[in-house]
């Protein structure tokens, strides 16, 4: 069985809007109330997938969840005409950020030799806590082979779990046993600590991980207070490389020591705060990047285009590439619509190490399928959504038909 890393990006849904629902996510709250561009957002996300495919990287996707969620509004006894915030929650396209869809432990790490997936409960944010049932339903289709995959129910509340955005894996190779690193926050700070330590430990136990190769690390409170609401805003890992901000972890030296003990070949690239401040890291999403191993050899960091526009990060990137370290290329991509709602390239993808032949092929993308998806988006996705548009029946009819057209194109009508 040939195990490779596959990035599953969330197709950005037709209800993409800026409601500012995510407290602690500075970009999302800064753009609250502005007009969004769902069609441009979805095409930008698709272009990122094409960019990575052109690099020779396997690529998958997950489809948008059904929105608006009327069952959610009924459960809250909400009235769309008057309950603006609750209506915005029911319309949220936040499932586009598949880094929060689940935590994934590949087969080489687990006791039963299967890839284990646990959907995130996302209980810290009300607009996201509604996602997991539909996410689990989709994962059950994509990863249906019980010989190769084990799907778990989410961790029960009130232990908050936000998925792979707070989970990293380091290894000598994707098909080799790895060190799984779970990063959690302590409550009581300026912003909510969304990942609870006990949620991470429950997932590690459920996935059958070796305790000697499972690391639980506290995120630095100052990072959360600066707007790093997930660990992937200040750190990213790939194979034997960890790329992180100086202030990513509460106990950095202890964290690095334990990583090196478990993985002697680990290379840790630490970005000093004096070169890229926490504020600049959060504004540019330098670390909310895809760190990938290229088929031609070497690693590339796929960053949002904002990194090339900000002086501090642009200067650091130039020095990073010139240093002849493990990261040999830095490649910018345009995901501005997602960035304005608080999600960069890493937010948009869930990493799964598996044999592609064991995955439902409807969730794997090639150029022909990308062309078909692009046609649906260009024809059916709204061009613009203003906040007050969410009350209009005509917009609801448009977005429902848009998702139905996508599912029909992909042969995934069962997810309607």
DOGUVEX-368372 format. One record per residue (C-alpha): residue number from 1; x, y, z; residue in one letter. Coordinates in steps of 0.25 Angstrom, whole numbers, plus 2048, in hexadecimal, padded with zeros to 3 digits. Layout:
REM DOGUVEX-368372
num->NUM, x->X, y->Y, z->Z, residuo->a
...
***
This chain:
REM DOGUVEX-368372
num->1, x->800, y->800, z->800, residuo->x
num->2, x->806, y->80D, z->7FB, residuo->x
num->3, x->804, y->818, z->806, residuo->x
num->4, x->805, y->826, z->802, residuo->x
num->5, x->800, y->833, z->808, residuo->x
num->6, x->7F3, y->839, z->801, residuo->x
num->7, x->7EE, y->847, z->804, residuo->x
num->8, x->7DF, y->847, z->805, residuo->x
num->9, x->7DB, y->856, z->803, residuo->x
num->10, x->7CD, y->85B, z->806, residuo->x
num->11, x->7C6, y->860, z->7FA, residuo->x
num->12, x->7C1, y->86E, z->7FE, residuo->x
num->13, x->7B2, y->86E, z->7FF, residuo->x
num->14, x->7A8, y->878, z->7F8, residuo->x
num->15, x->7A4, y->87E, z->805, residuo->x
num->16, x->7B2, y->883, z->808, residuo->x
num->17, x->7B0, y->890, z->810, residuo->x
num->18, x->7B6, y->89A, z->81A, residuo->x
num->19, x->7AE, y->899, z->827, residuo->x
num->20, x->7BA, y->89A, z->831, residuo->x
num->21, x->7B5, y->88E, z->839, residuo->x
num->22, x->7C3, y->889, z->83D, residuo->x
num->23, x->7C7, y->890, z->84A, residuo->x
num->24, x->7D6, y->890, z->84B, residuo->x
num->25, x->7D8, y->890, z->83C, residuo->x
num->26, x->7DC, y->89E, z->839, residuo->x
num->27, x->7DB, y->89D, z->82A, residuo->x
num->28, x->7CC, y->898, z->82B, residuo->x
num->29, x->7C8, y->8A2, z->835, residuo->x
num->30, x->7CF, y->8AE, z->82D, residuo->x
num->31, x->7C7, y->8AB, z->821, residuo->x
num->32, x->7BA, y->8A8, z->827, residuo->x
num->33, x->7AF, y->8AF, z->820, residuo->x
num->34, x->7B6, y->8B0, z->812, residuo->x
num->35, x->7B1, y->8AB, z->805, residuo->x
num->36, x->7B7, y->89D, z->802, residuo->x
num->37, x->7BA, y->897, z->7F4, residuo->x
num->38, x->7B6, y->888, z->7F5, residuo->x
num->39, x->7B9, y->885, z->7E6, residuo->x
num->40, x->7C7, y->88C, z->7E7, residuo->x
num->41, x->7CA, y->885, z->7F4, residuo->x
num->42, x->7C6, y->877, z->7EE, residuo->x
num->43, x->7CF, y->879, z->7E2, residuo->x
num->44, x->7DA, y->87E, z->7EA, residuo->x
num->45, x->7DA, y->871, z->7F2, residuo->x
num->46, x->7D9, y->869, z->7E6, residuo->x
num->47, x->7E5, y->870, z->7E0, residuo->x
num->48, x->7ED, y->86D, z->7EC, residuo->x
num->49, x->7E9, y->85E, z->7EA, residuo->x
num->50, x->7EE, y->85F, z->7DC, residuo->x
num->51, x->7FB, y->866, z->7E0, residuo->x
num->52, x->7FE, y->85A, z->7E9, residuo->x
num->53, x->7FA, y->850, z->7DF, residuo->x
num->54, x->804, y->856, z->7D5, residuo->x
num->55, x->80E, y->854, z->7E0, residuo->x
num->56, x->80B, y->845, z->7DF, residuo->x
num->57, x->804, y->845, z->7EC, residuo->x
num->58, x->7F8, y->83B, z->7EE, residuo->x
num->59, x->7EB, y->843, z->7F0, residuo->x
num->60, x->7DE, y->840, z->7F5, residuo->x
num->61, x->7D2, y->849, z->7FA, residuo->x
num->62, x->7C6, y->849, z->803, residuo->x
num->63, x->7B8, y->850, z->7FE, residuo->x
num->64, x->7B1, y->85B, z->806, residuo->x
num->65, x->7A7, y->857, z->810, residuo->x
num->66, x->799, y->85A, z->80E, residuo->x
num->67, x->796, y->868, z->811, residuo->x
num->68, x->78D, y->86F, z->816, residuo->x
num->69, x->78B, y->866, z->821, residuo->x
num->70, x->77C, y->867, z->824, residuo->x
num->71, x->77C, y->85C, z->82F, residuo->x
num->72, x->786, y->864, z->836, residuo->x
num->73, x->77D, y->871, z->836, residuo->x
num->74, x->771, y->868, z->83A, residuo->x
num->75, x->779, y->862, z->846, residuo->x
num->76, x->77C, y->871, z->84A, residuo->x
num->77, x->76D, y->876, z->848, residuo->x
num->78, x->774, y->880, z->83F, residuo->x
num->79, x->76D, y->88A, z->836, residuo->x
num->80, x->776, y->88D, z->82A, residuo->x
num->81, x->76F, y->89B, z->828, residuo->x
num->82, x->774, y->8A0, z->836, residuo->x
num->83, x->77F, y->896, z->83B, residuo->x
num->84, x->78A, y->89B, z->832, residuo->x
num->85, x->795, y->894, z->83A, residuo->x
num->86, x->78E, y->887, z->83A, residuo->x
num->87, x->78B, y->888, z->82C, residuo->x
num->88, x->799, y->88A, z->828, residuo->x
num->89, x->79D, y->87E, z->830, residuo->x
num->90, x->793, y->875, z->828, residuo->x
num->91, x->799, y->87B, z->81B, residuo->x
num->92, x->7A8, y->87A, z->81F, residuo->x
num->93, x->7B1, y->874, z->815, residuo->x
num->94, x->7BC, y->871, z->81F, residuo->x
num->95, x->7BD, y->862, z->81C, residuo->x
num->96, x->7C6, y->867, z->810, residuo->x
num->97, x->7D1, y->867, z->81B, residuo->x
num->98, x->7D3, y->858, z->81B, residuo->x
num->99, x->7DF, y->859, z->824, residuo->x
num->100, x->7D4, y->859, z->82E, residuo->x
num->101, x->7CC, y->84D, z->828, residuo->x
num->102, x->7D4, y->842, z->830, residuo->x
num->103, x->7E0, y->83D, z->836, residuo->x
num->104, x->7E7, y->832, z->82E, residuo->x
num->105, x->7F1, y->828, z->833, residuo->x
num->106, x->7F7, y->820, z->827, residuo->x
num->107, x->7F8, y->811, z->827, residuo->x
num->108, x->807, y->810, z->82B, residuo->x
num->109, x->804, y->817, z->838, residuo->x
num->110, x->7F8, y->80F, z->83D, residuo->x
num->111, x->7F7, y->802, z->844, residuo->x
num->112, x->7EE, y->7FB, z->83A, residuo->x
num->113, x->7F5, y->800, z->82E, residuo->x
num->114, x->7E9, y->808, z->829, residuo->x
num->115, x->7E8, y->817, z->826, residuo->x
num->116, x->7E0, y->81D, z->831, residuo->x
num->117, x->7D7, y->82A, z->830, residuo->x
num->118, x->7CF, y->831, z->83B, residuo->x
num->119, x->7C7, y->83D, z->836, residuo->x
num->120, x->7C8, y->849, z->83F, residuo->x
num->121, x->7BD, y->84D, z->848, residuo->x
num->122, x->7C0, y->85C, z->846, residuo->x
num->123, x->7B8, y->85F, z->852, residuo->x
num->124, x->7C0, y->86C, z->855, residuo->x
num->125, x->7B9, y->874, z->84A, residuo->x
num->126, x->7AA, y->872, z->849, residuo->x
num->127, x->7A9, y->874, z->83A, residuo->x
num->128, x->7B3, y->869, z->838, residuo->x
num->129, x->7AE, y->85F, z->843, residuo->x
num->130, x->7A3, y->85B, z->839, residuo->x
num->131, x->7AD, y->856, z->82E, residuo->x
num->132, x->7B1, y->848, z->834, residuo->x
num->133, x->7A5, y->840, z->830, residuo->x
num->134, x->7A6, y->843, z->821, residuo->x
num->135, x->7B5, y->843, z->821, residuo->x
num->136, x->7B4, y->835, z->827, residuo->x
num->137, x->7AA, y->831, z->81D, residuo->x
num->138, x->7B3, y->835, z->812, residuo->x
num->139, x->7C0, y->82F, z->818, residuo->x
num->140, x->7B8, y->822, z->819, residuo->x
num->141, x->7B6, y->822, z->80A, residuo->x
num->142, x->7C4, y->827, z->806, residuo->x
num->143, x->7CB, y->81D, z->80F, residuo->x
num->144, x->7C1, y->812, z->80F, residuo->x
num->145, x->7CB, y->806, z->80F, residuo->x
num->146, x->7CB, y->800, z->81D, residuo->x
num->147, x->7D7, y->7F8, z->819, residuo->x
num->148, x->7DF, y->805, z->818, residuo->x
num->149, x->7D8, y->810, z->820, residuo->x
num->150, x->7D2, y->811, z->82E, residuo->x
num->151, x->7C8, y->81C, z->830, residuo->x
num->152, x->7C5, y->821, z->83E, residuo->x
num->153, x->7BA, y->82A, z->844, residuo->x
num->154, x->7BE, y->837, z->849, residuo->x
num->155, x->7C3, y->83A, z->857, residuo->x
num->156, x->7B7, y->83D, z->85F, residuo->x
num->157, x->7B5, y->84B, z->865, residuo->x
num->158, x->7BA, y->853, z->86C, residuo->x
num->159, x->7C8, y->84F, z->868, residuo->x
num->160, x->7CA, y->858, z->85C, residuo->x
num->161, x->7D1, y->852, z->850, residuo->x
num->162, x->7D4, y->859, z->843, residuo->x
num->163, x->7DB, y->84E, z->83B, residuo->x
num->164, x->7E8, y->84E, z->833, residuo->x
num->165, x->7EA, y->85D, z->835, residuo->x
num->166, x->7F0, y->859, z->843, residuo->x
num->167, x->7F7, y->84D, z->83F, residuo->x
num->168, x->804, y->84A, z->838, residuo->x
num->169, x->80B, y->83E, z->833, residuo->x
num->170, x->81A, y->83C, z->832, residuo->x
num->171, x->821, y->830, z->82C, residuo->x
num->172, x->82D, y->82B, z->823, residuo->x
num->173, x->823, y->829, z->818, residuo->x
num->174, x->814, y->829, z->816, residuo->x
num->175, x->813, y->81A, z->816, residuo->x
num->176, x->81C, y->818, z->822, residuo->x
num->177, x->817, y->819, z->831, residuo->x
num->178, x->816, y->827, z->836, residuo->x
num->179, x->816, y->830, z->842, residuo->x
num->180, x->808, y->836, z->843, residuo->x
num->181, x->808, y->844, z->84A, residuo->x
num->182, x->7FB, y->849, z->850, residuo->x
num->183, x->7FB, y->858, z->854, residuo->x
num->184, x->7F1, y->85D, z->85E, residuo->x
num->185, x->7ED, y->86A, z->865, residuo->x
num->186, x->7EB, y->86E, z->873, residuo->x
num->187, x->7DE, y->875, z->876, residuo->x
num->188, x->7DC, y->882, z->87D, residuo->x
num->189, x->7E4, y->88B, z->873, residuo->x
num->190, x->7DF, y->897, z->86A, residuo->x
num->191, x->7D9, y->88E, z->85F, residuo->x
num->192, x->7D4, y->87F, z->861, residuo->x
num->193, x->7DE, y->874, z->861, residuo->x
num->194, x->7D6, y->86B, z->857, residuo->x
num->195, x->7DE, y->85E, z->858, residuo->x
num->196, x->7DD, y->857, z->866, residuo->x
num->197, x->7E8, y->84E, z->86B, residuo->x
num->198, x->7DE, y->843, z->86F, residuo->x
num->199, x->7D8, y->843, z->861, residuo->x
num->200, x->7E6, y->841, z->85B, residuo->x
num->201, x->7E9, y->836, z->864, residuo->x
num->202, x->7DC, y->82F, z->861, residuo->x
num->203, x->7DF, y->82F, z->853, residuo->x
num->204, x->7EC, y->829, z->854, residuo->x
num->205, x->7E7, y->81E, z->85D, residuo->x
num->206, x->7DB, y->81C, z->853, residuo->x
num->207, x->7E5, y->81B, z->847, residuo->x
num->208, x->7EE, y->811, z->84E, residuo->x
num->209, x->7FA, y->819, z->84E, residuo->x
num->210, x->807, y->815, z->855, residuo->x
num->211, x->808, y->81E, z->862, residuo->x
num->212, x->817, y->81F, z->85F, residuo->x
num->213, x->815, y->825, z->852, residuo->x
num->214, x->80A, y->82E, z->856, residuo->x
num->215, x->80D, y->83C, z->85B, residuo->x
num->216, x->804, y->846, z->862, residuo->x
num->217, x->808, y->854, z->861, residuo->x
num->218, x->802, y->861, z->867, residuo->x
num->219, x->801, y->86D, z->85D, residuo->x
num->220, x->807, y->87A, z->862, residuo->x
num->221, x->7FC, y->882, z->868, residuo->x
num->222, x->802, y->88F, z->862, residuo->x
num->223, x->800, y->889, z->854, residuo->x
num->224, x->7F2, y->886, z->856, residuo->x
num->225, x->7F0, y->894, z->85C, residuo->x
num->226, x->7F7, y->89A, z->84F, residuo->x
num->227, x->7EC, y->893, z->846, residuo->x
num->228, x->7F3, y->885, z->844, residuo->x
num->229, x->7E5, y->87E, z->847, residuo->x
num->230, x->7EB, y->871, z->842, residuo->x
num->231, x->7F9, y->86B, z->843, residuo->x
num->232, x->7FA, y->86B, z->834, residuo->x
num->233, x->7FB, y->87A, z->834, residuo->x
num->234, x->808, y->87A, z->83B, residuo->x
num->235, x->80E, y->86C, z->837, residuo->x
num->236, x->80E, y->861, z->82C, residuo->x
num->237, x->815, y->854, z->82A, residuo->x
num->238, x->818, y->84B, z->81F, residuo->x
num->239, x->820, y->83E, z->820, residuo->x
num->240, x->82D, y->841, z->828, residuo->x
num->241, x->82B, y->850, z->828, residuo->x
num->242, x->824, y->859, z->831, residuo->x
num->243, x->822, y->868, z->82D, residuo->x
num->244, x->81D, y->871, z->839, residuo->x
num->245, x->81D, y->87E, z->83F, residuo->x
num->246, x->826, y->881, z->84B, residuo->x
num->247, x->81A, y->883, z->854, residuo->x
num->248, x->811, y->877, z->84F, residuo->x
num->249, x->813, y->86E, z->85B, residuo->x
num->250, x->812, y->871, z->86A, residuo->x
num->251, x->81E, y->868, z->86C, residuo->x
num->252, x->826, y->869, z->85F, residuo->x
num->253, x->833, y->863, z->864, residuo->x
num->254, x->82C, y->858, z->86B, residuo->x
num->255, x->824, y->856, z->85E, residuo->x
num->256, x->830, y->856, z->855, residuo->x
num->257, x->837, y->84C, z->85E, residuo->x
num->258, x->82C, y->842, z->85E, residuo->x
num->259, x->82B, y->843, z->84F, residuo->x
num->260, x->83A, y->840, z->84D, residuo->x
num->261, x->839, y->835, z->857, residuo->x
num->262, x->82E, y->82E, z->84F, residuo->x
num->263, x->833, y->832, z->842, residuo->x
num->264, x->842, y->834, z->842, residuo->x
num->265, x->842, y->838, z->833, residuo->x
num->266, x->839, y->844, z->836, residuo->x
num->267, x->83C, y->851, z->831, residuo->x
num->268, x->835, y->85D, z->838, residuo->x
num->269, x->835, y->86B, z->831, residuo->x
num->270, x->832, y->875, z->83B, residuo->x
num->271, x->82E, y->883, z->836, residuo->x
num->272, x->832, y->88E, z->841, residuo->x
num->273, x->828, y->898, z->845, residuo->x
num->274, x->832, y->8A2, z->842, residuo->x
num->275, x->831, y->89F, z->833, residuo->x
num->276, x->822, y->89C, z->832, residuo->x
num->277, x->81A, y->8A0, z->83E, residuo->x
num->278, x->80E, y->899, z->842, residuo->x
num->279, x->805, y->8A4, z->83D, residuo->x
num->280, x->80C, y->8A3, z->82F, residuo->x
num->281, x->80B, y->894, z->830, residuo->x
num->282, x->7FC, y->895, z->832, residuo->x
num->283, x->7F9, y->89F, z->828, residuo->x
num->284, x->801, y->898, z->81D, residuo->x
num->285, x->7FE, y->88A, z->821, residuo->x
num->286, x->80D, y->886, z->81E, residuo->x
num->287, x->80B, y->879, z->826, residuo->x
num->288, x->7FD, y->876, z->821, residuo->x
num->289, x->804, y->870, z->815, residuo->x
num->290, x->805, y->863, z->80F, residuo->x
num->291, x->813, y->85D, z->811, residuo->x
num->292, x->814, y->852, z->807, residuo->x
num->293, x->81E, y->848, z->802, residuo->x
num->294, x->820, y->84A, z->7F3, residuo->x
num->295, x->821, y->83D, z->7EA, residuo->x
num->296, x->82D, y->843, z->7E4, residuo->x
num->297, x->833, y->844, z->7F2, residuo->x
num->298, x->834, y->84F, z->7FC, residuo->x
num->299, x->829, y->856, z->804, residuo->x
num->300, x->821, y->862, z->7FF, residuo->x
num->301, x->819, y->86B, z->808, residuo->x
num->302, x->80C, y->86F, z->801, residuo->x
num->303, x->808, y->87D, z->807, residuo->x
num->304, x->7FD, y->887, z->805, residuo->x
num->305, x->801, y->892, z->7FC, residuo->x
num->306, x->800, y->89C, z->808, residuo->x
num->307, x->80D, y->897, z->80C, residuo->x
num->308, x->814, y->89D, z->800, residuo->x
num->309, x->80D, y->8AA, z->802, residuo->x
num->310, x->811, y->8AC, z->811, residuo->x
num->311, x->81F, y->8B1, z->813, residuo->x
num->312, x->823, y->8A9, z->81F, residuo->x
num->313, x->81E, y->89C, z->819, residuo->x
num->314, x->823, y->89F, z->80B, residuo->x
num->315, x->831, y->8A2, z->811, residuo->x
num->316, x->831, y->895, z->81A, residuo->x
num->317, x->82D, y->88C, z->80E, residuo->x
num->318, x->838, y->892, z->806, residuo->x
num->319, x->842, y->88E, z->811, residuo->x
num->320, x->83B, y->880, z->813, residuo->x
num->321, x->83D, y->87C, z->805, residuo->x
num->322, x->84B, y->882, z->804, residuo->x
num->323, x->84F, y->87A, z->811, residuo->x
num->324, x->850, y->86D, z->80A, residuo->x
num->325, x->848, y->866, z->815, residuo->x
num->326, x->83D, y->85B, z->813, residuo->x
num->327, x->833, y->865, z->80D, residuo->x
num->328, x->838, y->868, z->7FF, residuo->x
num->329, x->82C, y->86F, z->7F9, residuo->x
num->330, x->821, y->878, z->7FD, residuo->x
num->331, x->815, y->879, z->7F4, residuo->x
num->332, x->80A, y->883, z->7F6, residuo->x
num->333, x->7FC, y->880, z->7F2, residuo->x
num->334, x->7F0, y->88A, z->7F2, residuo->x
num->335, x->7E5, y->886, z->7FC, residuo->x
num->336, x->7E1, y->894, z->800, residuo->x
num->337, x->7D2, y->891, z->801, residuo->x
num->338, x->7D6, y->886, z->80B, residuo->x
num->339, x->7E0, y->88F, z->812, residuo->x
num->340, x->7D6, y->89A, z->814, residuo->x
num->341, x->7CE, y->890, z->81C, residuo->x
num->342, x->7DA, y->88B, z->824, residuo->x
num->343, x->7DF, y->87F, z->81C, residuo->x
num->344, x->7EC, y->87D, z->814, residuo->x
num->345, x->7F1, y->871, z->80C, residuo->x
num->346, x->7F2, y->868, z->818, residuo->x
num->347, x->7E4, y->86B, z->81D, residuo->x
num->348, x->7DF, y->866, z->80F, residuo->x
num->349, x->7E5, y->858, z->810, residuo->x
num->350, x->7E4, y->84B, z->818, residuo->x
num->351, x->7F0, y->842, z->816, residuo->x
num->352, x->7EE, y->833, z->815, residuo->x
num->353, x->7F9, y->829, z->813, residuo->x
num->354, x->7F3, y->81D, z->80C, residuo->x
num->355, x->7F3, y->815, z->7FF, residuo->x
num->356, x->7EB, y->81D, z->7F5, residuo->x
num->357, x->7E5, y->810, z->7F0, residuo->x
num->358, x->7DE, y->80E, z->7FD, residuo->x
num->359, x->7D6, y->81B, z->7FD, residuo->x
num->360, x->7C9, y->81D, z->7F5, residuo->x
num->361, x->7CE, y->823, z->7E8, residuo->x
num->362, x->7C3, y->82D, z->7E8, residuo->x
num->363, x->7CB, y->835, z->7F2, residuo->x
num->364, x->7D8, y->835, z->7EA, residuo->x
num->365, x->7DA, y->840, z->7E0, residuo->x
num->366, x->7E1, y->841, z->7D3, residuo->x
num->367, x->7E1, y->84C, z->7C8, residuo->x
num->368, x->7D4, y->847, z->7C1, residuo->x
num->369, x->7CD, y->847, z->7CE, residuo->x
num->370, x->7D2, y->854, z->7D2, residuo->x
num->371, x->7CD, y->859, z->7C5, residuo->x
num->372, x->7BF, y->854, z->7C8, residuo->x
num->373, x->7BF, y->85A, z->7D6, residuo->x
num->374, x->7C4, y->867, z->7D0, residuo->x
num->375, x->7B8, y->867, z->7C6, residuo->x
num->376, x->7AE, y->865, z->7D1, residuo->x
num->377, x->7B4, y->870, z->7DA, residuo->x
num->378, x->7B5, y->87A, z->7CF, residuo->x
num->379, x->7A6, y->877, z->7CB, residuo->x
num->380, x->79F, y->875, z->7D9, residuo->x
num->381, x->7A7, y->87C, z->7E4, residuo->x
num->382, x->7A2, y->88A, z->7E8, residuo->x
num->383, x->7AC, y->895, z->7E4, residuo->x
num->384, x->7AA, y->89E, z->7F0, residuo->x
num->385, x->7A3, y->89C, z->7FE, residuo->x
num->386, x->79F, y->8A8, z->807, residuo->x
num->387, x->79C, y->8A5, z->815, residuo->x
num->388, x->78D, y->8A9, z->813, residuo->x
num->389, x->78C, y->89F, z->807, residuo->x
num->390, x->78B, y->893, z->811, residuo->x
num->391, x->77C, y->896, z->814, residuo->x
num->392, x->778, y->895, z->805, residuo->x
num->393, x->771, y->888, z->800, residuo->x
num->394, x->777, y->88B, z->7F2, residuo->x
num->395, x->785, y->88A, z->7F7, residuo->x
num->396, x->782, y->87D, z->7FF, residuo->x
num->397, x->77C, y->877, z->7F2, residuo->x
num->398, x->789, y->87B, z->7EA, residuo->x
num->399, x->793, y->875, z->7F4, residuo->x
num->400, x->78B, y->868, z->7F6, residuo->x
num->401, x->78A, y->866, z->7E7, residuo->x
num->402, x->799, y->869, z->7E6, residuo->x
num->403, x->79D, y->85E, z->7F0, residuo->x
num->404, x->793, y->854, z->7E9, residuo->x
num->405, x->79A, y->857, z->7DC, residuo->x
num->406, x->7A7, y->854, z->7E2, residuo->x
num->407, x->7A3, y->847, z->7E9, residuo->x
num->408, x->79C, y->842, z->7DB, residuo->x
num->409, x->7A9, y->846, z->7D4, residuo->x
num->410, x->7B1, y->83D, z->7DE, residuo->x
num->411, x->7A8, y->832, z->7DF, residuo->x
num->412, x->7A6, y->835, z->7EE, residuo->x
num->413, x->797, y->837, z->7EE, residuo->x
num->414, x->796, y->82E, z->7FB, residuo->x
num->415, x->79C, y->83A, z->803, residuo->x
num->416, x->791, y->843, z->7FF, residuo->x
***
